[in-house]
Amino acid sequence: MRYIAIILLLTSCNAAYHVRQAKKHIIKAQAKGAKFGTDTSYQYIYRTDTVYNTVTKEKEVIRRVIDSVPILHEVIKYIPLTRYQERIEYKLKRDTLRLIKYIAKKEHKAKIKTSPITLVTKIILALWLVIVIWMVYKMATWKG
């Protein structure tokens, strides 16, 4: 029995784990449209008096509110999105992705167009170099 208790203590989760899980769930709730706010409740302080009536032999308890202390609570209110709002968000995400793809494609084309030496230019330069080397060789071997 003692070993089971030790194993449970060693394998159980701690408070930091629960805080991390709560943060993840808060992020998910905000993504779905949860709104955070504060709510006020009041704690009342009472004064209780007991009155004993000697004629009717009855006991009366009189309770009066002396003071109230406001207490603030963190409240998460989930306000679901309307169908129209969900459609707008979906279109916004879709259009943003399309715009990102368009910009990336445009930048890629700009890189290709602005490269100083293309494949055709390289071939022409190589042929020109071969011709120049051939002419220099002929000039060096020419006896005239």
Residue pairs with C-beta under 8 A, 6 or more apart in sequence:
26 34
26 76
29 76
29 78
30 36
32 78
32 80
32 81
33 78
33 79
33 80
33 81
34 76
34 77
34 78
34 79
35 76
35 77
35 78
35 79
36 74
36 75
36 76
36 77
37 74
37 75
37 77
38 72
38 73
38 74
38 75
39 72
39 73
39 75
40 70
40 71
40 72
40 73
41 70
41 71
41 73
42 68
42 69
42 70
42 71
43 68
43 69
43 71
44 65
44 67
44 68
44 69
45 65
45 66
45 67
45 68
45 69
46 63
46 64
46 65
46 66
47 63
47 64
47 65
47 66
48 61
48 62
48 63
48 64
49 61
49 62
49 63
49 64
50 59
50 60
50 61
50 62
51 59
51 60
51 61
51 62
52 58
52 59
52 60
53 59
53 60
81 89
117 125
